[in-house]
Amino acid sequence: MADISQTLIEQVLQARQTGQKLNIEGGGTKAFMGRAADTDAGTLKLDEHTGIVEYHPVELILTARAGTPLAEIEATLAEEGQCLHFEPPRFGENSTLGGTLACNLSGPARPWSGSVRDQVLGIRLLNGRGEHLRFGGQVMKNVAGYDTSRLQAGAMGTLGVITEVSLKVMPRPAMSVTLVQDMALDDVIHYMNSRAKEPKPITGAAWVDGKVYLRLAGAKSAVEATAEKWSGEVMEQGGQFWQQLQHMQHDFFAGDEPLWRFSVGSTAENPELDGPWLIDWAGSQRWYRGDADMAKLETMAQLAGGQVSLFRGGDRKDEVMHHQPRALKEIQQRLKKSFDPDGIFNPGRLYSWL
């Protein structure tokens, strides 16, 4: 547990003075995400900037430094019967809180429990001028003007260095049951969406390898009543399946083939592509494995009401995120100029033009 804020500030000020660019690095487990890092840039490491600063179980609030491992946070919460409801993926034991927010990563419960972006109450941010700023606070109703805390979700460090995060935590569900049954891909989108509309304690809906998985979690009486009413067999190792899905350790994610992430309308028809699929978030998140043309996939994603990105593998020197319209591109460039006027942080990591 250590606060190295002053060291980080000095590094940023020195980089600004010398014109050096900086790649921000926490635990290093998400280095595969985004475009390839600038090899000529220096490294700003946050792995020693760790520790839970405040934790109030009764008020369901936790504040921790950005380099704090998720495993440490979740272990602390478990002692109080609490958890991070957005189920952050861990790509290794060194996965950090700051990196999770910067990459906007959430697990299978996302449609029902919200994303990491939804749970953030406030942050501390080191901008490109070497100023250590505080945004938000430790209550939900604390935003006036731009919500800078949530703006960092998915920015991948291009707007500044997240040094501290305050977020909402929740009690662990009293009971969890997973129902599984065989189902064809052509039928599963309608099925999952019809179940998701019902006022039942559903917290997960996924499809892979010809089987659909529904997770029920919450009060014991509600879970048991729903499991008895709905079709499907109770899966003995249901918890293990959702953990594998959360941390992307399922066999579907193994191998070197490019991994594409579609974020689309939950009821949209699945894009017609040959190759393996994994459907999550009741249809809102769809994973595809295989070589494909980015422009072609973008057209498919737009017809499905969403976007596509090359999540892992493939050519990381080219664009890997869905192309942005001119208006949004200009807004993002203006934000970058405001937070990081000299373009110090993670140059080109999100887009080549940012």
VOKE-445801 format. One record per residue (C-alpha): residue number from 1; chain; x, y, z. Coordinates in steps of 0.1 Angstrom, whole numbers, padded with zeros to 4 digits, always signed. Each point is the difference from the previous one (the first is absolute). Last residue first. Layout:
! residues N
<gudo resi="NUM" chain="A" c1="X" c2="Y" c3="Z"/>
...
***
This chain:
! residues 354
<gudo resi="354" chain="A" c1="-0061" c2="+0109" c3="-0309"/>
<gudo resi="353" chain="A" c1="+0003" c2="-0004" c3="-0038"/>
<gudo resi="352" chain="A" c1="+0013" c2="-0036" c3="+0001"/>
<gudo resi="351" chain="A" c1="-0029" c2="-0009" c3="+0023"/>
<gudo resi="350" chain="A" c1="-0001" c2="-0015" c3="+0035"/>
<gudo resi="349" chain="A" c1="+0038" c2="-0005" c3="+0005"/>
<gudo resi="348" chain="A" c1="+0010" c2="+0027" c3="-0024"/>
<gudo resi="347" chain="A" c1="+0021" c2="+0018" c3="+0026"/>
<gudo resi="346" chain="A" c1="-0005" c2="-0015" c3="+0035"/>
<gudo resi="345" chain="A" c1="+0004" c2="+0032" c3="+0019"/>
<gudo resi="344" chain="A" c1="+0022" c2="+0030" c3="-0010"/>
<gudo resi="343" chain="A" c1="-0022" c2="+0017" c3="-0026"/>
<gudo resi="342" chain="A" c1="+0013" c2="+0035" c3="+0009"/>
<gudo resi="341" chain="A" c1="-0035" c2="+0013" c3="+0010"/>
<gudo resi="340" chain="A" c1="-0009" c2="-0030" c3="+0021"/>
<gudo resi="339" chain="A" c1="-0033" c2="+0007" c3="+0017"/>
<gudo resi="338" chain="A" c1="-0013" c2="+0028" c3="-0022"/>
<gudo resi="337" chain="A" c1="+0016" c2="-0012" c3="-0032"/>
<gudo resi="336" chain="A" c1="-0013" c2="-0035" c3="+0005"/>
<gudo resi="335" chain="A" c1="-0035" c2="+0013" c3="+0005"/>
<gudo resi="334" chain="A" c1="+0003" c2="+0021" c3="-0032"/>
<gudo resi="333" chain="A" c1="+0012" c2="-0031" c3="-0019"/>
<gudo resi="332" chain="A" c1="-0029" c2="-0021" c3="+0014"/>
<gudo resi="331" chain="A" c1="-0025" c2="+0027" c3="-0010"/>
<gudo resi="330" chain="A" c1="+0015" c2="+0002" c3="-0036"/>
<gudo resi="329" chain="A" c1="-0003" c2="-0038" c3="-0004"/>
<gudo resi="328" chain="A" c1="-0036" c2="+0001" c3="+0012"/>
<gudo resi="327" chain="A" c1="-0009" c2="+0025" c3="-0027"/>
<gudo resi="326" chain="A" c1="+0020" c2="-0018" c3="-0027"/>
<gudo resi="325" chain="A" c1="-0017" c2="-0034" c3="+0005"/>
<gudo resi="324" chain="A" c1="+0021" c2="-0025" c3="+0019"/>
<gudo resi="323" chain="A" c1="+0016" c2="-0032" c3="-0014"/>
<gudo resi="322" chain="A" c1="-0005" c2="-0031" c3="+0021"/>
<gudo resi="321" chain="A" c1="+0031" c2="-0007" c3="+0021"/>
<gudo resi="320" chain="A" c1="+0030" c2="-0021" c3="-0013"/>
<gudo resi="319" chain="A" c1="+0016" c2="+0025" c3="-0023"/>
<gudo resi="318" chain="A" c1="+0032" c2="-0014" c3="-0016"/>
<gudo resi="317" chain="A" c1="+0032" c2="-0008" c3="+0020"/>
<gudo resi="316" chain="A" c1="-0018" c2="-0027" c3="+0020"/>
<gudo resi="315" chain="A" c1="-0004" c2="-0023" c3="-0030"/>
<gudo resi="314" chain="A" c1="-0018" c2="-0031" c3="+0013"/>
<gudo resi="313" chain="A" c1="-0002" c2="-0010" c3="+0036"/>
<gudo resi="312" chain="A" c1="-0024" c2="+0012" c3="+0026"/>
<gudo resi="311" chain="A" c1="-0030" c2="+0023" c3="+0002"/>
<gudo resi="310" chain="A" c1="-0004" c2="+0009" c3="-0036"/>
<gudo resi="309" chain="A" c1="-0030" c2="+0023" c3="+0004"/>
<gudo resi="308" chain="A" c1="-0036" c2="+0001" c3="-0012"/>
<gudo resi="307" chain="A" c1="-0028" c2="+0025" c3="+0004"/>
<gudo resi="306" chain="A" c1="-0038" c2="+0001" c3="+0004"/>
<gudo resi="305" chain="A" c1="-0034" c2="+0000" c3="-0014"/>
<gudo resi="304" chain="A" c1="+0001" c2="-0034" c3="-0018"/>
<gudo resi="303" chain="A" c1="+0003" c2="+0018" c3="-0034"/>
<gudo resi="302" chain="A" c1="+0029" c2="+0019" c3="+0015"/>
<gudo resi="301" chain="A" c1="+0017" c2="-0032" c3="+0012"/>
<gudo resi="300" chain="A" c1="-0002" c2="-0015" c3="-0035"/>
<gudo resi="299" chain="A" c1="+0014" c2="+0031" c3="-0016"/>
<gudo resi="298" chain="A" c1="+0028" c2="+0000" c3="+0025"/>
<gudo resi="297" chain="A" c1="+0007" c2="-0037" c3="-0007"/>
<gudo resi="296" chain="A" c1="+0005" c2="+0007" c3="-0037"/>
<gudo resi="295" chain="A" c1="+0024" c2="+0029" c3="+0007"/>
<gudo resi="294" chain="A" c1="+0020" c2="-0021" c3="+0025"/>
<gudo resi="293" chain="A" c1="+0005" c2="-0028" c3="-0025"/>
<gudo resi="292" chain="A" c1="+0001" c2="-0034" c3="+0017"/>
<gudo resi="291" chain="A" c1="+0022" c2="-0027" c3="+0014"/>
<gudo resi="290" chain="A" c1="-0017" c2="-0020" c3="+0026"/>
<gudo resi="289" chain="A" c1="-0016" c2="-0002" c3="+0035"/>
<gudo resi="288" chain="A" c1="-0033" c2="+0019" c3="+0007"/>
<gudo resi="287" chain="A" c1="-0012" c2="+0013" c3="+0034"/>
<gudo resi="286" chain="A" c1="-0035" c2="+0015" c3="+0004"/>
<gudo resi="285" chain="A" c1="-0010" c2="+0025" c3="+0027"/>
<gudo resi="284" chain="A" c1="-0036" c2="+0013" c3="+0000"/>
<gudo resi="283" chain="A" c1="-0015" c2="-0035" c3="-0005"/>
<gudo resi="282" chain="A" c1="-0012" c2="-0008" c3="+0035"/>
<gudo resi="281" chain="A" c1="+0033" c2="+0015" c3="+0014"/>
<gudo resi="280" chain="A" c1="+0020" c2="-0028" c3="-0017"/>
<gudo resi="279" chain="A" c1="+0001" c2="-0018" c3="-0034"/>
<gudo resi="278" chain="A" c1="+0030" c2="-0021" c3="-0009"/>
<gudo resi="277" chain="A" c1="+0006" c2="-0006" c3="-0037"/>
<gudo resi="276" chain="A" c1="+0022" c2="-0024" c3="-0020"/>
<gudo resi="275" chain="A" c1="+0005" c2="+0004" c3="-0038"/>
<gudo resi="274" chain="A" c1="-0019" c2="+0009" c3="-0031"/>
<gudo resi="273" chain="A" c1="-0015" c2="+0035" c3="+0002"/>
<gudo resi="272" chain="A" c1="-0036" c2="+0010" c3="-0005"/>
<gudo resi="271" chain="A" c1="-0004" c2="+0027" c3="+0026"/>
<gudo resi="270" chain="A" c1="-0024" c2="-0011" c3="+0028"/>
<gudo resi="269" chain="A" c1="-0034" c2="+0015" c3="-0003"/>
<gudo resi="268" chain="A" c1="-0006" c2="+0030" c3="+0023"/>
<gudo resi="267" chain="A" c1="-0019" c2="-0005" c3="+0033"/>
<gudo resi="266" chain="A" c1="+0028" c2="+0011" c3="+0023"/>
<gudo resi="265" chain="A" c1="+0010" c2="+0030" c3="-0020"/>
<gudo resi="264" chain="A" c1="+0037" c2="-0002" c3="-0007"/>
<gudo resi="263" chain="A" c1="+0034" c2="+0000" c3="+0016"/>
<gudo resi="262" chain="A" c1="+0020" c2="-0024" c3="-0022"/>
<gudo resi="261" chain="A" c1="+0034" c2="-0011" c3="+0013"/>
<gudo resi="260" chain="A" c1="+0025" c2="-0016" c3="-0024"/>
<gudo resi="259" chain="A" c1="+0027" c2="-0025" c3="+0010"/>
<gudo resi="258" chain="A" c1="+0027" c2="-0007" c3="-0026"/>
<gudo resi="257" chain="A" c1="+0011" c2="-0036" c3="+0000"/>
<gudo resi="256" chain="A" c1="+0029" c2="-0008" c3="+0024"/>
<gudo resi="255" chain="A" c1="-0016" c2="-0026" c3="+0022"/>
<gudo resi="254" chain="A" c1="-0022" c2="-0002" c3="+0031"/>
<gudo resi="253" chain="A" c1="-0030" c2="+0023" c3="+0003"/>
<gudo resi="252" chain="A" c1="-0026" c2="-0027" c3="-0008"/>
<gudo resi="251" chain="A" c1="+0016" c2="-0023" c3="+0026"/>
<gudo resi="250" chain="A" c1="-0013" c2="+0022" c3="+0028"/>
<gudo resi="249" chain="A" c1="+0026" c2="+0020" c3="+0018"/>
<gudo resi="248" chain="A" c1="-0014" c2="+0034" c3="-0009"/>
<gudo resi="247" chain="A" c1="+0000" c2="+0012" c3="+0036"/>
<gudo resi="246" chain="A" c1="-0038" c2="+0004" c3="+0002"/>
<gudo resi="245" chain="A" c1="-0007" c2="-0030" c3="-0022"/>
<gudo resi="244" chain="A" c1="+0022" c2="-0023" c3="+0020"/>
<gudo resi="243" chain="A" c1="-0016" c2="+0014" c3="+0032"/>
<gudo resi="242" chain="A" c1="-0034" c2="-0005" c3="-0014"/>
<gudo resi="241" chain="A" c1="+0007" c2="-0037" c3="-0008"/>
<gudo resi="240" chain="A" c1="+0015" c2="-0006" c3="+0034"/>
<gudo resi="239" chain="A" c1="-0031" c2="+0013" c3="+0018"/>
<gudo resi="238" chain="A" c1="-0022" c2="-0023" c3="-0021"/>
<gudo resi="237" chain="A" c1="+0019" c2="-0031" c3="+0011"/>
<gudo resi="236" chain="A" c1="-0031" c2="-0021" c3="+0009"/>
<gudo resi="235" chain="A" c1="-0020" c2="+0014" c3="-0029"/>
<gudo resi="234" chain="A" c1="-0038" c2="-0001" c3="+0007"/>
<gudo resi="233" chain="A" c1="-0017" c2="-0013" c3="-0031"/>
<gudo resi="232" chain="A" c1="-0020" c2="+0022" c3="-0023"/>
<gudo resi="231" chain="A" c1="-0036" c2="+0013" c3="-0001"/>
<gudo resi="230" chain="A" c1="-0012" c2="+0028" c3="+0023"/>
<gudo resi="229" chain="A" c1="-0026" c2="-0005" c3="+0028"/>
<gudo resi="228" chain="A" c1="+0021" c2="-0019" c3="+0026"/>
<gudo resi="227" chain="A" c1="+0030" c2="+0023" c3="-0006"/>
<gudo resi="226" chain="A" c1="-0022" c2="+0030" c3="+0005"/>
<gudo resi="225" chain="A" c1="-0014" c2="-0012" c3="+0033"/>
<gudo resi="224" chain="A" c1="+0034" c2="-0010" c3="+0013"/>
<gudo resi="223" chain="A" c1="+0016" c2="+0033" c3="-0009"/>
<gudo resi="222" chain="A" c1="-0028" c2="+0021" c3="+0015"/>
<gudo resi="221" chain="A" c1="+0000" c2="-0019" c3="+0032"/>
<gudo resi="220" chain="A" c1="+0038" c2="+0001" c3="+0004"/>
<gudo resi="219" chain="A" c1="+0002" c2="+0037" c3="-0005"/>
<gudo resi="218" chain="A" c1="+0024" c2="+0010" c3="-0028"/>
<gudo resi="217" chain="A" c1="+0016" c2="-0018" c3="-0030"/>
<gudo resi="216" chain="A" c1="-0014" c2="-0018" c3="-0030"/>
<gudo resi="215" chain="A" c1="+0024" c2="-0008" c3="-0028"/>
<gudo resi="214" chain="A" c1="-0011" c2="-0011" c3="-0034"/>
<gudo resi="213" chain="A" c1="+0022" c2="-0021" c3="-0023"/>
<gudo resi="212" chain="A" c1="-0008" c2="-0009" c3="-0036"/>
<gudo resi="211" chain="A" c1="+0017" c2="-0029" c3="-0017"/>
<gudo resi="210" chain="A" c1="+0011" c2="-0005" c3="-0036"/>
<gudo resi="209" chain="A" c1="+0037" c2="+0005" c3="+0006"/>
<gudo resi="208" chain="A" c1="-0006" c2="+0034" c3="+0016"/>
<gudo resi="207" chain="A" c1="-0029" c2="+0020" c3="+0012"/>
<gudo resi="206" chain="A" c1="-0003" c2="+0025" c3="+0029"/>
<gudo resi="205" chain="A" c1="-0026" c2="+0016" c3="+0024"/>
<gudo resi="204" chain="A" c1="+0011" c2="+0012" c3="+0034"/>
<gudo resi="203" chain="A" c1="-0015" c2="+0018" c3="+0030"/>
<gudo resi="202" chain="A" c1="-0037" c2="-0012" c3="-0001"/>
<gudo resi="201" chain="A" c1="-0020" c2="+0006" c3="+0032"/>
<gudo resi="200" chain="A" c1="-0034" c2="+0001" c3="-0018"/>
<gudo resi="199" chain="A" c1="-0022" c2="+0028" c3="-0012"/>
<gudo resi="198" chain="A" c1="-0002" c2="-0015" c3="-0035"/>
<gudo resi="197" chain="A" c1="+0016" c2="+0020" c3="-0028"/>
<gudo resi="196" chain="A" c1="+0033" c2="-0019" c3="+0002"/>
<gudo resi="195" chain="A" c1="-0018" c2="-0033" c3="-0007"/>
<gudo resi="194" chain="A" c1="-0014" c2="+0014" c3="-0033"/>
<gudo resi="193" chain="A" c1="+0034" c2="+0014" c3="-0009"/>
<gudo resi="192" chain="A" c1="+0018" c2="-0033" c3="+0006"/>
<gudo resi="191" chain="A" c1="-0026" c2="-0020" c3="-0021"/>
<gudo resi="190" chain="A" c1="+0000" c2="+0025" c3="-0029"/>
<gudo resi="189" chain="A" c1="+0038" c2="+0000" c3="-0003"/>
<gudo resi="188" chain="A" c1="+0002" c2="-0038" c3="+0006"/>
<gudo resi="187" chain="A" c1="-0021" c2="-0013" c3="-0030"/>
<gudo resi="186" chain="A" c1="+0024" c2="+0004" c3="-0029"/>
<gudo resi="185" chain="A" c1="+0030" c2="-0010" c3="+0021"/>
<gudo resi="184" chain="A" c1="-0016" c2="-0034" c3="+0007"/>
<gudo resi="183" chain="A" c1="-0009" c2="-0010" c3="+0035"/>
<gudo resi="182" chain="A" c1="+0010" c2="-0027" c3="+0025"/>
<gudo resi="181" chain="A" c1="-0008" c2="+0007" c3="+0036"/>
<gudo resi="180" chain="A" c1="+0017" c2="+0015" c3="+0031"/>
<gudo resi="179" chain="A" c1="-0014" c2="+0016" c3="+0032"/>
<gudo resi="178" chain="A" c1="+0024" c2="+0016" c3="+0025"/>
<gudo resi="177" chain="A" c1="-0009" c2="+0006" c3="+0036"/>
<gudo resi="176" chain="A" c1="+0013" c2="+0027" c3="+0025"/>
<gudo resi="175" chain="A" c1="-0010" c2="+0006" c3="+0036"/>
<gudo resi="174" chain="A" c1="+0003" c2="+0028" c3="+0026"/>
<gudo resi="173" chain="A" c1="+0014" c2="+0025" c3="-0025"/>
<gudo resi="172" chain="A" c1="+0032" c2="+0018" c3="+0010"/>
<gudo resi="171" chain="A" c1="-0006" c2="+0034" c3="+0015"/>
<gudo resi="170" chain="A" c1="+0009" c2="+0030" c3="-0022"/>
<gudo resi="169" chain="A" c1="+0030" c2="+0024" c3="-0006"/>
<gudo resi="168" chain="A" c1="-0001" c2="+0036" c3="-0013"/>
<gudo resi="167" chain="A" c1="+0032" c2="+0016" c3="-0012"/>
<gudo resi="166" chain="A" c1="+0028" c2="+0023" c3="+0009"/>
<gudo resi="165" chain="A" c1="+0030" c2="-0002" c3="-0023"/>
<gudo resi="164" chain="A" c1="+0036" c2="+0014" c3="+0005"/>
<gudo resi="163" chain="A" c1="+0030" c2="+0007" c3="-0023"/>
<gudo resi="162" chain="A" c1="-0017" c2="+0001" c3="-0035"/>
<gudo resi="161" chain="A" c1="+0027" c2="+0014" c3="-0023"/>
<gudo resi="160" chain="A" c1="-0013" c2="+0023" c3="-0027"/>
<gudo resi="159" chain="A" c1="-0022" c2="+0003" c3="-0030"/>
<gudo resi="158" chain="A" c1="+0016" c2="-0027" c3="-0022"/>
<gudo resi="157" chain="A" c1="+0000" c2="-0025" c3="+0029"/>
<gudo resi="156" chain="A" c1="-0021" c2="-0026" c3="-0017"/>
<gudo resi="155" chain="A" c1="-0030" c2="+0024" c3="-0005"/>
<gudo resi="154" chain="A" c1="-0024" c2="-0029" c3="+0005"/>
<gudo resi="153" chain="A" c1="-0013" c2="+0013" c3="+0033"/>
<gudo resi="152" chain="A" c1="+0019" c2="+0033" c3="+0006"/>
<gudo resi="151" chain="A" c1="-0032" c2="+0021" c3="-0008"/>
<gudo resi="150" chain="A" c1="-0016" c2="-0017" c3="+0030"/>
<gudo resi="149" chain="A" c1="+0021" c2="+0021" c3="+0024"/>
<gudo resi="148" chain="A" c1="-0002" c2="+0032" c3="-0022"/>
<gudo resi="147" chain="A" c1="-0038" c2="+0002" c3="+0003"/>
<gudo resi="146" chain="A" c1="-0002" c2="+0035" c3="-0017"/>
<gudo resi="145" chain="A" c1="-0021" c2="+0026" c3="+0018"/>
<gudo resi="144" chain="A" c1="-0010" c2="-0006" c3="+0036"/>
<gudo resi="143" chain="A" c1="+0003" c2="-0036" c3="+0013"/>
<gudo resi="142" chain="A" c1="-0003" c2="-0009" c3="+0037"/>
<gudo resi="141" chain="A" c1="-0032" c2="-0019" c3="+0003"/>
<gudo resi="140" chain="A" c1="+0014" c2="-0036" c3="+0003"/>
<gudo resi="139" chain="A" c1="+0021" c2="+0005" c3="+0031"/>
<gudo resi="138" chain="A" c1="+0037" c2="-0004" c3="+0005"/>
<gudo resi="137" chain="A" c1="+0015" c2="+0028" c3="-0020"/>
<gudo resi="136" chain="A" c1="+0001" c2="+0013" c3="-0036"/>
<gudo resi="135" chain="A" c1="+0032" c2="+0012" c3="-0015"/>
<gudo resi="134" chain="A" c1="+0034" c2="+0006" c3="+0017"/>
<gudo resi="133" chain="A" c1="+0030" c2="+0015" c3="-0018"/>
<gudo resi="132" chain="A" c1="+0037" c2="-0007" c3="+0002"/>
<gudo resi="131" chain="A" c1="+0015" c2="+0026" c3="-0025"/>
<gudo resi="130" chain="A" c1="+0031" c2="-0012" c3="-0019"/>
<gudo resi="129" chain="A" c1="-0011" c2="+0020" c3="-0031"/>
<gudo resi="128" chain="A" c1="-0010" c2="-0032" c3="-0018"/>
<gudo resi="127" chain="A" c1="-0026" c2="-0009" c3="+0026"/>
<gudo resi="126" chain="A" c1="+0004" c2="-0021" c3="+0032"/>
<gudo resi="125" chain="A" c1="-0035" c2="-0012" c3="+0009"/>
<gudo resi="124" chain="A" c1="-0017" c2="-0007" c3="+0034"/>
<gudo resi="123" chain="A" c1="-0033" c2="-0017" c3="-0004"/>
<gudo resi="122" chain="A" c1="-0036" c2="+0001" c3="+0010"/>
<gudo resi="121" chain="A" c1="-0033" c2="-0020" c3="+0004"/>
<gudo resi="120" chain="A" c1="+0007" c2="-0028" c3="-0025"/>
<gudo resi="119" chain="A" c1="-0026" c2="-0028" c3="+0000"/>
<gudo resi="118" chain="A" c1="-0016" c2="+0009" c3="-0033"/>
<gudo resi="117" chain="A" c1="+0033" c2="+0001" c3="-0019"/>
<gudo resi="116" chain="A" c1="+0009" c2="-0034" c3="+0014"/>
<gudo resi="115" chain="A" c1="-0031" c2="-0012" c3="-0017"/>
<gudo resi="114" chain="A" c1="-0036" c2="-0006" c3="+0012"/>
<gudo resi="113" chain="A" c1="-0015" c2="-0028" c3="+0021"/>
<gudo resi="112" chain="A" c1="-0026" c2="-0013" c3="-0024"/>
<gudo resi="111" chain="A" c1="+0016" c2="+0005" c3="-0035"/>
<gudo resi="110" chain="A" c1="+0036" c2="-0004" c3="+0014"/>
<gudo resi="109" chain="A" c1="-0005" c2="-0033" c3="+0019"/>
<gudo resi="108" chain="A" c1="+0022" c2="-0019" c3="-0024"/>
<gudo resi="107" chain="A" c1="+0032" c2="+0021" c3="+0007"/>
<gudo resi="106" chain="A" c1="+0011" c2="+0036" c3="-0003"/>
<gudo resi="105" chain="A" c1="+0030" c2="+0017" c3="-0015"/>
<gudo resi="104" chain="A" c1="+0002" c2="+0037" c3="-0007"/>
<gudo resi="103" chain="A" c1="+0036" c2="-0001" c3="-0011"/>
<gudo resi="102" chain="A" c1="+0010" c2="+0030" c3="+0022"/>
<gudo resi="101" chain="A" c1="-0023" c2="-0012" c3="+0028"/>
<gudo resi="100" chain="A" c1="+0015" c2="-0035" c3="+0000"/>
<gudo resi="99" chain="A" c1="+0035" c2="+0014" c3="-0003"/>
<gudo resi="98" chain="A" c1="-0005" c2="+0021" c3="+0031"/>
<gudo resi="97" chain="A" c1="-0013" c2="-0029" c3="+0020"/>
<gudo resi="96" chain="A" c1="+0029" c2="-0022" c3="-0008"/>
<gudo resi="95" chain="A" c1="+0007" c2="-0034" c3="-0016"/>
<gudo resi="94" chain="A" c1="+0031" c2="-0014" c3="+0016"/>
<gudo resi="93" chain="A" c1="-0015" c2="-0035" c3="+0007"/>
<gudo resi="92" chain="A" c1="-0006" c2="-0004" c3="-0037"/>
<gudo resi="91" chain="A" c1="-0025" c2="+0008" c3="-0027"/>
<gudo resi="90" chain="A" c1="-0026" c2="+0010" c3="+0027"/>
<gudo resi="89" chain="A" c1="-0034" c2="+0009" c3="-0014"/>
<gudo resi="88" chain="A" c1="-0020" c2="+0024" c3="+0022"/>
<gudo resi="87" chain="A" c1="-0033" c2="-0014" c3="+0014"/>
<gudo resi="86" chain="A" c1="-0022" c2="+0031" c3="-0003"/>
<gudo resi="85" chain="A" c1="-0014" c2="-0008" c3="+0035"/>
<gudo resi="84" chain="A" c1="+0033" c2="+0005" c3="+0017"/>
<gudo resi="83" chain="A" c1="-0005" c2="-0020" c3="+0032"/>
<gudo resi="82" chain="A" c1="-0012" c2="-0001" c3="+0036"/>
<gudo resi="81" chain="A" c1="-0003" c2="-0026" c3="+0027"/>
<gudo resi="80" chain="A" c1="+0022" c2="+0021" c3="+0023"/>
<gudo resi="79" chain="A" c1="+0030" c2="-0023" c3="-0003"/>
<gudo resi="78" chain="A" c1="-0008" c2="-0003" c3="-0037"/>
<gudo resi="77" chain="A" c1="+0006" c2="+0038" c3="-0004"/>
<gudo resi="76" chain="A" c1="+0037" c2="-0003" c3="+0011"/>
<gudo resi="75" chain="A" c1="+0005" c2="-0030" c3="-0023"/>
<gudo resi="74" chain="A" c1="-0015" c2="+0019" c3="-0029"/>
<gudo resi="73" chain="A" c1="+0023" c2="+0029" c3="+0006"/>
<gudo resi="72" chain="A" c1="+0031" c2="-0021" c3="+0002"/>
<gudo resi="71" chain="A" c1="-0009" c2="-0020" c3="-0031"/>
<gudo resi="70" chain="A" c1="-0007" c2="+0032" c3="-0019"/>
<gudo resi="69" chain="A" c1="+0037" c2="+0010" c3="+0005"/>
<gudo resi="68" chain="A" c1="+0005" c2="+0036" c3="+0013"/>
<gudo resi="67" chain="A" c1="+0019" c2="+0020" c3="-0026"/>
<gudo resi="66" chain="A" c1="-0028" c2="+0026" c3="-0002"/>
<gudo resi="65" chain="A" c1="-0001" c2="+0009" c3="+0037"/>
<gudo resi="64" chain="A" c1="-0031" c2="-0011" c3="+0018"/>
<gudo resi="63" chain="A" c1="-0032" c2="+0015" c3="+0012"/>
<gudo resi="62" chain="A" c1="-0030" c2="-0022" c3="+0011"/>
<gudo resi="61" chain="A" c1="-0036" c2="+0009" c3="+0007"/>
<gudo resi="60" chain="A" c1="-0029" c2="-0022" c3="+0011"/>
<gudo resi="59" chain="A" c1="-0011" c2="+0024" c3="+0028"/>
<gudo resi="58" chain="A" c1="+0000" c2="-0028" c3="+0025"/>
<gudo resi="57" chain="A" c1="+0032" c2="-0016" c3="-0014"/>
<gudo resi="56" chain="A" c1="+0020" c2="+0033" c3="+0001"/>
<gudo resi="55" chain="A" c1="+0034" c2="-0005" c3="-0016"/>
<gudo resi="54" chain="A" c1="+0026" c2="+0026" c3="-0003"/>
<gudo resi="53" chain="A" c1="+0035" c2="+0003" c3="-0015"/>
<gudo resi="52" chain="A" c1="+0003" c2="-0036" c3="-0012"/>
<gudo resi="51" chain="A" c1="+0036" c2="-0004" c3="-0011"/>
<gudo resi="50" chain="A" c1="+0023" c2="+0004" c3="-0031"/>
<gudo resi="49" chain="A" c1="+0022" c2="+0023" c3="-0020"/>
<gudo resi="48" chain="A" c1="+0027" c2="-0026" c3="-0005"/>
<gudo resi="47" chain="A" c1="-0014" c2="-0013" c3="-0032"/>
<gudo resi="46" chain="A" c1="-0005" c2="+0035" c3="-0013"/>
<gudo resi="45" chain="A" c1="+0027" c2="+0001" c3="-0026"/>
<gudo resi="44" chain="A" c1="+0005" c2="+0029" c3="-0024"/>
<gudo resi="43" chain="A" c1="+0020" c2="-0015" c3="-0030"/>
<gudo resi="42" chain="A" c1="+0020" c2="+0019" c3="-0026"/>
<gudo resi="41" chain="A" c1="-0011" c2="+0004" c3="-0036"/>
<gudo resi="40" chain="A" c1="+0020" c2="-0011" c3="-0030"/>
<gudo resi="39" chain="A" c1="-0018" c2="-0034" c3="-0002"/>
<gudo resi="38" chain="A" c1="-0034" c2="+0017" c3="-0002"/>
<gudo resi="37" chain="A" c1="-0024" c2="-0027" c3="+0012"/>
<gudo resi="36" chain="A" c1="-0018" c2="-0022" c3="-0025"/>
<gudo resi="35" chain="A" c1="-0037" c2="+0010" c3="-0004"/>
<gudo resi="34" chain="A" c1="-0025" c2="-0008" c3="+0027"/>
<gudo resi="33" chain="A" c1="+0001" c2="-0030" c3="+0023"/>
<gudo resi="32" chain="A" c1="+0030" c2="-0024" c3="+0001"/>
<gudo resi="31" chain="A" c1="+0016" c2="+0019" c3="+0028"/>
<gudo resi="30" chain="A" c1="-0030" c2="-0009" c3="+0022"/>
<gudo resi="29" chain="A" c1="+0019" c2="-0021" c3="+0026"/>
<gudo resi="28" chain="A" c1="+0028" c2="+0026" c3="+0005"/>
<gudo resi="27" chain="A" c1="-0007" c2="+0005" c3="+0037"/>
<gudo resi="26" chain="A" c1="-0002" c2="+0037" c3="-0005"/>
<gudo resi="25" chain="A" c1="+0016" c2="+0016" c3="-0030"/>
<gudo resi="24" chain="A" c1="-0004" c2="+0035" c3="-0015"/>
<gudo resi="23" chain="A" c1="+0021" c2="+0005" c3="-0032"/>
<gudo resi="22" chain="A" c1="+0017" c2="+0034" c3="+0001"/>
<gudo resi="21" chain="A" c1="+0011" c2="+0024" c3="-0027"/>
<gudo resi="20" chain="A" c1="+0031" c2="+0021" c3="+0004"/>
<gudo resi="19" chain="A" c1="+0000" c2="+0037" c3="-0008"/>
<gudo resi="18" chain="A" c1="+0028" c2="+0008" c3="+0024"/>
<gudo resi="17" chain="A" c1="-0020" c2="+0024" c3="+0022"/>
<gudo resi="16" chain="A" c1="-0032" c2="-0020" c3="-0002"/>
<gudo resi="15" chain="A" c1="+0018" c2="-0032" c3="+0008"/>
<gudo resi="14" chain="A" c1="+0016" c2="+0016" c3="+0031"/>
<gudo resi="13" chain="A" c1="-0033" c2="+0013" c3="+0012"/>
<gudo resi="12" chain="A" c1="-0016" c2="-0034" c3="-0005"/>
<gudo resi="11" chain="A" c1="+0029" c2="-0018" c3="+0019"/>
<gudo resi="10" chain="A" c1="-0002" c2="+0025" c3="+0028"/>
<gudo resi="9" chain="A" c1="-0038" c2="-0005" c3="+0004"/>
<gudo resi="8" chain="A" c1="+0005" c2="-0038" c3="+0001"/>
<gudo resi="7" chain="A" c1="+0026" c2="+0003" c3="+0027"/>
<gudo resi="6" chain="A" c1="-0023" c2="+0023" c3="+0020"/>
<gudo resi="5" chain="A" c1="-0029" c2="-0025" c3="-0003"/>
<gudo resi="4" chain="A" c1="+0020" c2="-0029" c3="+0013"/>
<gudo resi="3" chain="A" c1="-0024" c2="-0010" c3="+0027"/>
<gudo resi="2" chain="A" c1="+0008" c2="-0035" c3="+0013"/>
<gudo resi="1" chain="A" c1="-0016" c2="-0032" c3="+0012"/>
***
